[in-house]
Amino acid sequence: MTDPRLKKLARLLTEYSTALKRGDRVLLDLIDVPDEFSVELIRAARETGATPLVEVRHTRVSREILRGTNHKHAGLVRDIEMFRMKKVQAYVAIRGSHNASETSDVPNDLMALYSKVLRPVLNYRVNKTRWCVLRWPTPSMAQAANMSTEAFEDFYFDVCTMDYRKMARAMVPLVKRMQKADRVDLKAAGTNLTFSIKGIGAQPCVGLRNIPDGEVFSCPVKNSVNGVIQFNTPTIYSGVRFENIRLEFKDGKIIKATSSNTKRLNEILDTDAGARYIGEFSLG
């Protein structure tokens, strides 16, 4: 018997998040996702009258591809993926991972190369399609949250299938407050950061681009960020775990960055000219 939560989530993604309609083509990008949910998502897309195109991927296989990539290979992948992306009106990505650190031994220069070459595909998808991206609950995610797998799955489906239309209405006061704001001061243990969001605006996130959702975001005025921020929770980026991240800013730019893996962190921040500046600030 199929878990009814799978059907509920699939319908939310197809009927609300991407608002599929008859005649649409939607790309379903499924990474380490159980077949049971993949089937429910395909069925839900068809019920709207849309045509689903399906890409099934596995992180272990992707790791091997990345370890042997080069500019020519990445360019070929980019061209193929761009051709396909231009054929669809909507995109849904479900990203699971049996091992959150699976790509931790892929050299950072190869990760950066692949991401840079394929950036046009990402830009097209973000600007030209109706898209939604979410993670799939896995034992490794439950472990990171210090929860049992069952308890984490219950938590996941509760927040992923909530009433986002109701949330959108509840966000209105915060949106108005942030639209009027100028100076933001963040103060906590190890943190004293100031910046301005004057004139930037504020945008509510209500389950249309990411699930789960629930934030109102803005962006600091580029050169206004000054001070220090320290994070007391670990994070995993591209398969690498970082702890005790501390960032020092001057006139908008990160001038010093340390963590449990300071070398790798700074390699990421040196990827391009904009990587040492903040692109978003949100409350939620």
C-alpha positions as a printed NumPy array, in Angstrom:
array([[  0.   ,   0.   ,   0.   ],
       [  1.399,   3.395,  -1.021],
       [  2.015,   5.949,   1.718],
       [ -0.713,   8.606,   1.174],
       [  1.808,  11.324,   2.027],
       [  3.619,  10.609,  -1.24 ],
       [  0.544,  11.409,  -3.298],
       [ -0.169,  14.537,  -1.249],
       [  3.362,  15.868,  -1.789],
       [  3.302,  14.986,  -5.496],
       [  0.044,  16.878,  -5.982],
       [  1.383,  19.903,  -4.096],
       [  4.419,  20.06 ,  -6.382],
       [  2.464,  19.682,  -9.61 ],
       [ -0.758,  21.567,  -8.839],
       [  0.542,  24.361,  -6.588],
       [  4.317,  24.844,  -6.815],
       [  4.677,  24.536, -10.592],
       [  0.969,  24.984, -11.469],
       [  1.11 ,  22.456, -14.295],
       [ -1.612,  22.627, -16.914],
       [ -2.65 ,  20.76 , -20.034],
       [ -0.026,  21.003, -22.751],
       [  2.883,  21.724, -20.4  ],
       [  6.057,  19.669, -20.477],
       [  7.781,  19.178, -17.119],
       [ 11.262,  17.792, -16.42 ],
       [ 11.368,  15.639, -13.28 ],
       [ 14.993,  15.482, -12.084],
       [ 15.125,  12.649,  -9.534],
       [ 18.319,  11.974,  -7.574],
       [ 18.377,   8.97 ,  -5.213],
       [ 14.585,   9.079,  -4.887],
       [ 12.492,   5.96 ,  -4.106],
       [ 10.651,   4.568,  -7.115],
       [  7.375,   4.776,  -5.185],
       [  7.528,   8.558,  -5.076],
       [  8.844,   8.875,  -8.627],
       [  5.775,   6.978,  -9.843],
       [  3.416,   9.176,  -7.797],
       [  5.053,  12.324,  -9.182],
       [  4.721,  11.095, -12.773],
       [  1.059,  10.256, -12.201],
       [  0.353,  13.612, -10.572],
       [  1.932,  15.44 , -13.517],
       [ -0.145,  13.464, -15.996],
       [ -3.338,  14.192, -14.06 ],
       [ -2.833,  17.905, -14.747],
       [ -2.61 ,  17.215, -18.475],
       [  1.141,  17.827, -18.577],
       [  3.747,  15.564, -20.178],
       [  6.485,  14.456, -17.749],
       [ 10.068,  13.926, -18.902],
       [ 12.108,  11.986, -16.359],
       [ 15.799,  12.03 , -15.444],
       [ 16.839,   9.445, -12.82 ],
       [ 20.276,   9.937, -11.286],
       [ 22.348,   8.473,  -8.47 ],
       [ 24.934,  10.351,  -6.421],
       [ 27.534,   7.561,  -6.569],
       [ 27.37 ,   7.591, -10.357],
       [ 27.489,  11.394, -10.463],
       [ 30.606,  11.317,  -8.267],
       [ 32.422,   9.161, -10.81 ],
       [ 31.38 ,  11.449, -13.657],
       [ 32.644,  14.516, -11.78 ],
       [ 35.982,  12.881, -10.919],
       [ 36.741,  12.474, -14.625],
       [ 35.224,  15.64 , -16.036],
       [ 37.004,  18.272, -18.112],
       [ 35.967,  21.392, -19.994],
       [ 35.074,  19.504, -23.187],
       [ 32.972,  16.936, -21.33 ],
       [ 31.184,  19.552, -19.219],
       [ 30.469,  21.591, -22.352],
       [ 28.85 ,  18.595, -24.036],
       [ 26.693,  17.952, -20.962],
       [ 25.726,  21.64 , -20.916],
       [ 24.631,  21.596, -24.556],
       [ 22.514,  18.467, -24.103],
       [ 20.9  ,  19.71 , -20.895],
       [ 20.214,  23.149, -22.378],
       [ 18.503,  21.569, -25.393],
       [ 16.256,  19.599, -23.057],
       [ 15.591,  22.512, -20.693],
       [ 14.4  ,  24.668, -23.587],
       [ 11.775,  22.023, -24.389],
       [  9.977,  22.269, -21.024],
       [  7.855,  24.854, -19.239],
       [  8.418,  23.488, -15.728],
       [ 11.084,  21.708, -13.685],
       [ 10.902,  19.727, -10.445],
       [ 14.065,  18.435,  -8.766],
       [ 13.98 ,  15.964,  -5.881],
       [ 17.455,  15.528,  -4.421],
       [ 18.145,  12.648,  -2.11 ],
       [ 21.49 ,  11.276,  -0.992],
       [ 22.291,   8.039,   0.772],
       [ 25.637,   9.537,   1.8  ],
       [ 25.774,  13.311,   2.275],
       [ 29.575,  13.183,   1.896],
       [ 29.593,  11.128,  -1.317],
       [ 31.299,  13.846,  -3.373],
       [ 33.689,  14.99 ,  -0.64 ],
       [ 36.712,  13.546,  -2.474],
       [ 35.941,  15.225,  -5.795],
       [ 38.651,  17.891,  -6.257],
       [ 37.257,  21.376,  -5.75 ],
       [ 38.668,  22.613,  -9.061],
       [ 36.632,  19.986, -10.92 ],
       [ 33.48 ,  20.842,  -8.964],
       [ 34.012,  24.522,  -9.758],
       [ 34.694,  23.821, -13.441],
       [ 31.557,  21.708, -13.846],
       [ 29.374,  24.254, -12.056],
       [ 30.771,  27.164, -14.069],
       [ 30.351,  25.499, -17.457],
       [ 26.788,  24.376, -16.681],
       [ 25.773,  27.748, -15.178],
       [ 23.854,  28.81 , -18.336],
       [ 21.502,  25.842, -17.881],
       [ 20.804,  26.861, -14.286],
       [ 20.246,  30.475, -15.327],
       [ 17.807,  29.454, -18.049],
       [ 15.888,  27.176, -15.697],
       [ 15.627,  29.846, -12.991],
       [ 14.535,  32.618, -15.352],
       [ 12.533,  30.783, -18.017],
       [ 10.673,  27.923, -16.295],
       [  8.333,  27.369, -13.369],
       [ 10.545,  25.376, -11.029],
       [ 10.634,  23.847,  -7.569],
       [ 13.514,  22.076,  -5.812],
       [ 13.47 ,  20.013,  -2.625],
       [ 15.455,  17.433,  -0.711],
       [ 14.321,  13.874,  -0.099],
       [ 14.472,  12.63 ,   3.531],
       [ 17.232,  10.085,   4.113],
       [ 18.826,   8.361,   7.116],
       [ 21.863,  10.633,   6.734],
       [ 19.62 ,  13.706,   7.07 ],
       [ 17.946,  12.19 ,  10.13 ],
       [ 21.357,  11.506,  11.646],
       [ 22.44 ,  15.113,  11.046],
       [ 19.292,  16.249,  12.876],
       [ 19.887,  13.796,  15.747],
       [ 16.552,  12.122,  15.013],
       [ 15.375,   8.622,  14.208],
       [ 14.659,   8.   ,  10.531],
       [ 10.937,   7.565,  11.217],
       [ 10.665,  10.732,  13.311],
       [ 12.543,  12.744,  10.699],
       [ 10.33 ,  11.465,   7.885],
       [  7.222,  12.436,   9.878],
       [  8.677,  15.903,  10.444],
       [  9.615,  16.209,   6.763],
       [  6.183,  15.363,   5.404],
       [  4.465,  17.581,   7.984],
       [  6.372,  20.671,   6.865],
       [  6.469,  19.807,   3.165],
       [  2.712,  19.317,   2.823],
       [  1.496,  22.202,   4.984],
       [ -0.943,  24.854,   3.734],
       [  1.375,  27.264,   1.92 ],
       [ -1.483,  29.499,   0.809],
       [ -2.275,  30.126,   4.486],
       [  1.42 ,  30.769,   5.154],
       [  1.494,  33.348,   2.361],
       [ -1.248,  35.349,   4.068],
       [  0.525,  35.151,   7.435],
       [  3.754,  36.525,   5.927],
       [  2.281,  39.856,   4.813],
       [  3.159,  41.821,   8.013],
       [  6.801,  40.671,   7.905],
       [  7.072,  41.57 ,   4.22 ],
       [  5.792,  45.092,   4.931],
       [  8.172,  45.499,   7.891],
       [ 11.215,  44.437,   5.877],
       [ 10.251,  46.679,   2.96 ],
       [ 10.418,  49.669,   5.322],
       [ 13.689,  48.636,   6.988],
       [ 17.079,  50.237,   6.476],
       [ 19.703,  49.032,   8.953],
       [ 19.968,  45.418,  10.115],
       [ 21.995,  44.542,  13.22 ],
       [ 22.768,  40.893,  13.976],
       [ 24.163,  40.297,  17.462],
       [ 24.841,  36.972,  19.191],
       [ 27.71 ,  35.018,  20.711],
       [ 30.612,  35.555,  18.321],
       [ 28.463,  37.65 ,  15.968],
       [ 28.262,  41.408,  15.464],
       [ 27.202,  42.177,  11.902],
       [ 25.57 ,  45.271,  10.403],
       [ 24.278,  46.087,   6.922],
       [ 21.548,  47.951,   5.053],
       [ 18.619,  46.572,   3.035],
       [ 17.214,  50.016,   2.202],
       [ 15.525,  50.126,  -1.181],
       [ 16.115,  46.435,  -1.906],
       [ 12.594,  45.19 ,  -1.197],
       [ 11.414,  41.912,   0.323],
       [ 10.049,  38.753,  -1.251],
       [  7.99 ,  36.055,   0.532],
       [  8.823,  32.408,  -0.212],
       [  5.65 ,  30.353,  -0.027],
       [  6.391,  26.954,  -1.552],
       [  6.639,  27.992,  -5.189],
       [ 10.405,  27.544,  -5.599],
       [ 11.447,  25.383,  -2.652],
       [  9.737,  22.899,  -0.359],
       [  9.756,  23.187,   2.621],
       [  9.521,  26.948,   2.641],
       [  8.684,  29.858,   4.904],
       [ 11.049,  32.805,   4.636],
       [ 10.955,  36.42 ,   3.533],
       [ 14.177,  37.351,   1.779],
       [ 15.966,  40.52 ,   0.869],
       [ 19.582,  41.351,   0.051],
       [ 22.159,  43.597,   1.707],
       [ 23.286,  46.709,  -0.128],
       [ 26.507,  45.305,  -1.596],
       [ 29.133,  47.397,   0.192],
       [ 27.22 ,  47.919,   3.449],
       [ 28.142,  44.694,   5.256],
       [ 30.631,  45.066,   8.11 ],
       [ 31.553,  42.974,  11.128],
       [ 31.707,  39.304,  12.029],
       [ 29.287,  36.388,  11.913],
       [ 29.904,  32.946,  13.426],
       [ 27.752,  29.866,  12.845],
       [ 27.235,  27.344,  15.643],
       [ 25.742,  24.615,  13.454],
       [ 27.631,  22.415,  10.981],
       [ 26.79 ,  22.367,   7.284],
       [ 27.602,  20.137,   4.32 ],
       [ 28.406,  21.733,   0.962],
       [ 29.281,  19.634,  -2.098],
       [ 29.779,  16.656,   0.188],
       [ 32.224,  18.434,   2.525],
       [ 31.336,  19.074,   6.171],
       [ 32.157,  22.465,   7.664],
       [ 31.951,  23.372,  11.36 ],
       [ 32.524,  26.603,  13.305],
       [ 32.389,  28.819,  10.231],
       [ 33.463,  32.39 ,  11.005],
       [ 33.279,  35.158,   8.402],
       [ 34.711,  38.653,   8.784],
       [ 33.373,  41.404,   6.48 ],
       [ 34.635,  44.821,   5.462],
       [ 32.634,  47.03 ,   3.088],
       [ 30.607,  44.057,   1.921],
       [ 33.438,  41.604,   1.248],
       [ 34.572,  38.584,   3.258],
       [ 38.149,  39.462,   4.165],
       [ 38.737,  36.493,   6.469],
       [ 37.071,  33.074,   6.585],
       [ 37.868,  30.217,   8.961],
       [ 36.236,  26.882,   9.773],
       [ 37.053,  23.263,  10.516],
       [ 38.205,  23.127,   6.879],
       [ 39.547,  26.623,   6.279],
       [ 41.433,  25.722,   3.098],
       [ 38.396,  24.232,   1.332],
       [ 36.155,  27.063,   2.526],
       [ 38.438,  29.69 ,   1.018],
       [ 38.745,  27.737,  -2.221],
       [ 34.958,  27.97 ,  -2.528],
       [ 34.967,  31.681,  -1.706],
       [ 37.629,  32.25 ,  -4.376],
       [ 35.54 ,  30.582,  -7.1  ],
       [ 34.685,  33.931,  -8.707],
       [ 34.7  ,  37.669,  -7.988],
       [ 31.259,  37.667,  -6.383],
       [ 31.633,  34.69 ,  -4.054],
       [ 32.907,  36.768,  -1.122],
       [ 29.816,  38.993,  -1.086],
       [ 26.399,  38.248,   0.449],
       [ 23.624,  37.594,  -2.036],
       [ 20.684,  37.159,   0.333],
       [ 19.359,  37.907,   3.807],
       [ 16.157,  36.287,   5.044],
       [ 13.926,  35.823,   8.071],
       [ 11.573,  32.905,   8.551]])
